[in-house]
């Protein structure tokens, strides 16, 4: 297909089988590290493992690979979900990696300075070349600063397409200084004394042990963490399958880190971290509420503090709590990243009528209040 930019030739290839997805491995990650969207949630390893575990009859691959002549310059990591909305059967394009596994910072991979061209190519491909394959496009949790999001939205508006944009989630983050003492110095003195007191209380217990393992070593701590997590939260079989398969796949890359607090050879607190490009992501956390210290101590506060101290020693530049409005995240963070959800539809009569009916129902509810 011809590019909207003069002098450039672009083509789009649909990747709709796992075997074809597997063949993209090297090219995928090579493009990712060049892209402004570079995050662990968009790596081939994360999305391929997710696809193996969660795709099925009602959700199929719809990855779009964009080539400039023979060079891979863009990737839309999407799938098509079959479902119902407002009484209609709809085929929805959405990101791989969601909603299961809680992926953040999802985006379209673009070679630098190709974001506008790729947005225009994908718009034309979706609305002109394959309009019969989908009904709704729902892109959730895209970084608010995404250049692809900006240019794709502009292209939709320029072509007269209705686009819904709403605020997505917020991911609290903390920028890590050069030393733990410098980080502690930023705290109010009362909070600093309280934290150090709680650490002393716990570490004075000879049975207590803080363990941290990364890469291949983390595989040994994964089973006790999953057991702890399943005791506190619901852990679906496919979630456990995904995490176990991911741990094996990224063992040599050092992307997985498990941190545990143990006493009497039993884990009572733990965090599963993702390590990528200088940032440590707090992916999952769990504590055994039946564990009693004998004194009032915040186990979560102590564990997060120990993790941050270790992260600073390892020269991480940031710690990301990922999406969520839990109070403890904002207690530790000093910044954050916002995301945006984008939705657009095919201009079909039944879809328009259904959406109009839905709007009327919303208005009626407001008037009845």
Order of alpha helices (4+ residues) and beta strands (2+ residues): beta-alpha-alpha-alpha-beta-beta-beta-beta-beta-beta-alpha-beta-alpha-beta-alpha-alpha-beta-alpha-alpha-beta-beta-beta-alpha-beta-alpha-beta-alpha
